[in-house]
Every structure is written in structure tokens, then in C-alpha cells.
Amino acid sequence: MPLDKAKTIINDIKSGNLKPVYFLMGEEAYYIDGIAKYIEDNVLSEEEKGFNQMILYGRDVSIDDIISQSKRYPMMAERQVVIVKEAQDLSRTIENLVPYVANPQPTTVLVICYKYKSLDKRKKLAKTITKEGGVVFESKKLYENQVPDWIRRVLAGKGYTITPKAAQMLVEFLGNDLGKVNNELEKLQLIINPGEQITPHLIEANIGISKDFNNFELQNAIGERNIKKAYAIVQYFGQNSKNHPIVMTVALLYSFFSKLLKYHALTNKGDAARALGVSPYFIKDYEKAARNYPMKKVSAIIATIRDTDMKSKGVGAANISQGDLLKELLVHIFN
């Protein structure tokens, strides 16, 4: 996982095992920013940074500028650090770095932050960086169902725990943007002591995510056939459609019932967590929902959810509010 690879890179730097080139690339900016920030803050002393640390931006420089800066010798220090941020703006000419990375200046640490894109590893630049002892790190986006485990691992590393429901609430509200998730986690860590557990109540009180009126609770209410609770949540969504857009609700319900269909089809239910890509903690929700919704009904519900998605985008349902569309969906689900 990117988390483990990022930790390895940082631990190597801590131990003094610095590489001449760090090419940090990929869709997930969180790790790219984190590694670059660690190098920026820790490789040089405050006294050395003034003359020996240079921050460049891809939109303002050329590859020749980067190479020229990297070939400089440090002043009154063992090494210099050159960090190129937003280097994806140089994507058309990035391969021109090959001559430098083939023979990098041993007293320079060059860090390339190449966000939202990745090098073609078949081309010469990526191969040469690796061959000459540099680091090519790819930071891939996590799927949303992988984020709760990431949250637990990050918090465990800092001495905190979190309930499965609380982790799921954060993912539902913030998605798989690890930067946003981490920012909220850091806020919570300011108000609790290490060793304490982050709960849904704590999230509701300090982040503003309702522990009772959210897509996760709607999914549970539907799975349990708790009609009263489901309608109450949908009513709340209709009154707060800006904070609870129907597109998110429909996507989550589609995912839930698609996994429920897969659960029905499993011959070995003991392998359900892996097969569905969910935490074992939530398998009981699928067991309960499977008792309430036979496979044939689940297939019909999925078709209705698709229809609701089209209506929410204005196809065949002009001037119907989001709240009314969700109520109509519940009628089909519960009947």
C-alpha cells in the first residue's frame, strides 16, 4: 500500500539514507505532499536552508532550469535540496530530465512532485531514476472501501482508535480524498487524548456530520426494513439537499444492493468480507439485509435505483424534488 511505501521512504531519510532523486507521482496528492514536506522540513537545518534549499514550481521553470539548479554545489553545507512542486505542468518535457538523473549531482537531493499524473514506466526517465539509485514513488487513489482501514491504521500509528461506524461516517462525508480526511482527523486529535476512541458522537459534535441522519444510517435502516427511520432520514435529506445531494445517496444505495446481490450468489458466506470488499464488521448488515430482500427483489431494486438516478438528472422526471424522488424510491424498495 502507498502508506507502507511512504513510511519506508521517510524511515530511510530519518536514518540518513538519502537518495539523489525522488520522483513522487500519482493521483493521490496526500503522500506526495507528505513526503515532500518531510524532506523540506528535515533534511537541512534552519541555518542551511537559506542558501541550500530551493522551492520551484513547474509552471514557472523549464527542465533546463531544474537541471541547472540541481547541478549547483551547496554553500557551507553537505548538500542542497531542490523541490519542484506542481511538476505535472512540465509533462510534455519531463523526459528531458534523463541526462541529469543518469548522472545526478551527489550533493543534491532533487524532489519532483508530479501530481495527478504518472510517468510511463516503459520510458527511459522512470527506468533511469531507479537504475541510478533514485526513488520512483507512485501514489494511487484508494477506493472508498479501503479508506476506513487507512483511517484506522493512521490513527493506530498515533495511539488512537476509531469505531467502524465513525470511520464509515468520515468516508461517506469526505470520500477518498485522504488530505481532507487527515485534516479532520487532526482536528479530532486536538480534543482527545492518545488512547481514546473516536466515536460517531465525537464526530457529530466536532465535525458536523449527523450520526443519525446520513447515508450510512439510511442504508442500515433500509437493510433492516426500518421503514419509519428510513422515511425520517429521507425527509431530512429533502430539507437539506445541499448537504445531502441525491447523487451521493443513490450511488451508495446502488453499491449496497450490488454487494447484496453478490452476497446472495456466494456459495461460501465465510469469505463474504473479502468477496464484497468490506470490513468483516459490516457483514452482519448484509446477512440481515439478505434475509429481508431475496435475490429477485434485490435485482428489481437495482433497476429502480438506476431509474431514480436517471430521474435525478432530469430524464423523464421534470420538476420532481430530490426528497420526493427518494421517497418514491423507498416505496419501490419496501413494497
GIQUIJO-V252511 format. One line per field, one symbol per residue. ss: DSSP state (@ for helix, = for strand, . for the rest). psi: psi as a letter, one per 30 degrees, with the letter a starting at -180 (. if undefined). burial: 1 if it has 9 or more other ideal C-beta (glycine too) atoms within 8 Angstrom, else 0. A space follows every 50 residues. Layout:
ss=???
psi=???
burial=???
This chain:
ss=.@@@@@@@@@@@@@......======..@@@@@@@@@@@@@@...@@@@@ @@=====.....@@@@@@@@.........======.@@@@...@@@@@@@ @@.....========........@@@@@@@@...====.....@@@@@@@ @@@@@@@...==.@@@@@@@@@@@...@@@@@@@@@@@@@@.....==.@ @@@@@@@.......@@@@@@@@@...@@@@@@@@@@@@@......@@@@@ @@@@@@@@@@@@@@@...@@@@@@@@...@@@@@@@@@@@@@..@@@@@@ @@@@@@@@@@@@.........@@@@@@@@@@@@@.
psi=leeeeeeeeeeeeeggiklfkjjjllejfeeeeeeeeeeeffelleefee fgkkjlkefflleeeeeeefflkljhlfllkjkjlhfffgefgefffeee ffilkfgkjkjjjikglkljffleeeeeeeeggakjkkjkkkleffeeee eeeeeefggllkleeeeeeeeeefagjfeeeeeeeeeefffllkflkkle eeeefffgkkffileeeeeeeeefhieeeeeeeeeeeefhfefikeeeee eeeeeefeeeeeeefkfjffgeeeefhlkfefeeeeeeeeefjleeeeee eeeeeeeeeeefggjgikgkleeeeeeeeeeeef.
burial=01101100110110000111111111011111111101110011000110 01110111001010111011010100101111111111010001001101 10011001111111101110001011111001011110100100011101 11111100011111111111111101011111011011100000000111 01110110101011111111111101101111111111001001110111 01110111111111010000011011010001101111110010000111 11011101111100001000011111111101100
